[in-house]
Amino acid sequence: MNYNARAKKIANYVQSRGLETHRGVMPLAELGALVVFGNDDYYGNPQTRELVRLVFEAAHDAGIDVLGFATNDASEWADDAGCSWAVVLKTDHLDWAKSRLHDAFFESHGLYAPRSLAQAAASGDGNCRYPSHLSQEKPR
């Protein structure tokens, strides 16, 4: 099976429906896989491209195969190619994928410290050292 073609079909579907959901995960039960998708301007938004990179990285770190990736084609009424994207992963762990997508969104938008920074911030004395650009206060 051509998983890039499957990803392209899903990205085109997501774009054509103008889904209000900007990103999500859906199972492909017949393939024992799932799709992580987004409708948040992959080509035009560097934060979205970083989010997708982080999804790829999380899959690699977990030993999960990335089977396919694609963005949508331009629609007949607008030059909107690359707005939607889809990644096909060889896993049926839906909760894992939802968690990674959530983490990738927050990290790519600067709302979480990157994992490498968070790991480096923990010191041997049990205290956490916060980078100057991250607030230690809880949101109100």
C-alpha positions as CSV (number, residue, x, y, z in Angstrom):
1,M,0.0,0.0,0.0
2,N,1.2,3.5,-0.8
3,Y,0.8,5.2,2.6
4,N,1.9,8.6,1.2
5,A,-1.1,8.4,-1.1
6,R,-3.3,7.5,1.8
7,A,-2.0,10.5,3.8
8,K,-2.6,12.7,0.7
9,K,-6.2,11.5,0.5
10,I,-6.8,12.3,4.2
11,A,-5.1,15.7,4.0
12,N,-7.3,16.6,0.9
13,Y,-10.4,15.4,2.8
14,V,-9.5,17.4,5.9
15,Q,-9.0,20.5,3.7
16,S,-12.1,20.0,1.6
17,R,-14.3,19.8,4.7
18,G,-13.0,22.9,6.3
19,L,-13.0,21.2,9.6
20,E,-13.2,23.4,12.6
21,T,-10.9,20.9,14.4
22,H,-7.4,22.2,13.6
23,R,-5.6,18.9,14.4
24,G,-6.5,15.4,15.6
25,V,-5.9,11.7,15.5
26,M,-8.0,9.0,13.9
27,P,-7.6,5.2,13.7
28,L,-7.1,3.3,10.5
29,A,-8.2,0.0,12.1
30,E,-8.0,-2.0,8.9
31,L,-4.3,-1.2,8.7
32,G,-3.4,-1.4,12.4
33,A,-2.3,2.2,12.0
34,L,-3.5,5.7,12.8
35,V,-3.4,9.1,11.2
36,V,-2.3,12.3,13.0
37,F,-3.6,15.3,11.0
38,G,-3.8,19.0,11.0
39,N,-5.7,21.8,9.2
40,D,-3.4,24.6,10.3
41,D,-1.4,25.9,7.3
42,Y,1.5,23.6,7.1
43,Y,3.3,25.5,4.4
44,G,2.6,29.0,5.7
45,N,3.1,28.4,9.4
46,P,6.6,27.6,10.9
47,Q,5.0,26.5,14.2
48,T,2.9,23.9,12.4
49,R,6.0,22.6,10.5
50,E,7.7,22.3,13.9
51,L,4.7,20.5,15.4
52,V,4.9,17.9,12.6
53,R,8.6,17.6,13.1
54,L,8.0,16.9,16.7
55,V,5.4,14.2,15.9
56,F,8.0,12.5,13.6
57,E,10.6,12.8,16.4
58,A,8.2,11.3,19.0
59,A,7.4,8.4,16.7
60,H,11.1,7.7,16.1
61,D,11.9,7.9,19.8
62,A,9.1,5.4,20.6
63,G,10.2,3.0,17.8
64,I,7.0,3.6,15.8
65,D,7.2,3.5,12.0
66,V,6.1,6.6,10.1
67,L,4.4,5.0,7.1
68,G,3.4,8.1,5.2
69,F,3.2,11.9,5.1
70,A,1.5,14.3,2.8
71,T,-0.1,17.7,2.5
72,N,-3.2,18.6,0.6
73,D,-3.4,19.6,-3.1
74,A,-4.7,23.0,-4.1
75,S,-8.5,23.1,-4.3
76,E,-10.3,24.2,-7.5
77,W,-11.5,27.4,-5.9
78,A,-8.4,28.5,-4.0
79,D,-4.6,28.2,-3.9
80,D,-4.6,26.5,-0.6
81,A,-2.1,23.7,-1.2
82,G,-0.2,22.6,1.9
83,C,-2.7,23.9,4.4
84,S,-3.7,20.5,5.7
85,W,-1.3,17.6,6.5
86,A,-1.5,14.0,7.6
87,V,1.0,11.5,9.1
88,V,0.3,7.8,9.0
89,L,1.9,5.9,12.0
90,K,2.1,2.2,12.4
91,T,0.6,2.0,15.8
92,D,-2.9,1.5,17.3
93,H,-2.1,3.4,20.5
94,L,-4.5,6.2,20.1
95,D,-3.9,7.8,23.5
96,W,-0.2,7.8,22.9
97,A,-0.7,9.7,19.6
98,K,-3.1,12.2,21.2
99,S,-0.7,12.9,24.0
100,R,2.2,13.4,21.6
101,L,0.1,15.7,19.3
102,H,-0.9,17.7,22.4
103,D,2.7,18.0,23.6
104,A,4.0,18.8,20.1
105,F,1.4,21.6,19.7
106,F,2.3,23.3,23.0
107,E,6.1,22.8,22.5
108,S,6.0,24.2,18.9
109,H,4.0,27.3,20.1
110,G,6.5,28.0,22.9
111,L,4.0,27.1,25.6
112,Y,6.1,24.2,27.0
113,A,9.8,24.2,27.4
114,P,11.3,21.8,24.8
115,R,12.0,18.3,26.2
116,S,15.7,18.8,25.9
117,L,15.5,22.1,27.8
118,A,13.2,20.6,30.4
119,Q,15.6,17.7,31.0
120,A,18.6,20.0,31.2
121,A,16.7,22.2,33.7
122,A,16.5,19.4,36.3
123,S,19.6,19.5,38.5
124,G,21.2,16.9,40.7
125,D,20.1,18.7,43.9
126,G,16.4,18.1,43.2
127,N,15.7,21.8,42.3
128,C,14.4,22.7,38.9
129,R,16.2,25.6,37.2
130,Y,13.8,27.5,35.0
131,P,15.0,29.4,31.9
132,S,14.5,33.1,32.1
133,H,11.8,33.1,29.4
134,L,9.5,30.6,31.2
135,S,7.4,31.8,34.1
136,Q,7.5,29.9,37.4
137,E,4.1,31.1,38.2
138,K,0.9,29.1,37.6
139,P,-1.5,30.6,35.0
140,R,-4.3,32.5,36.6
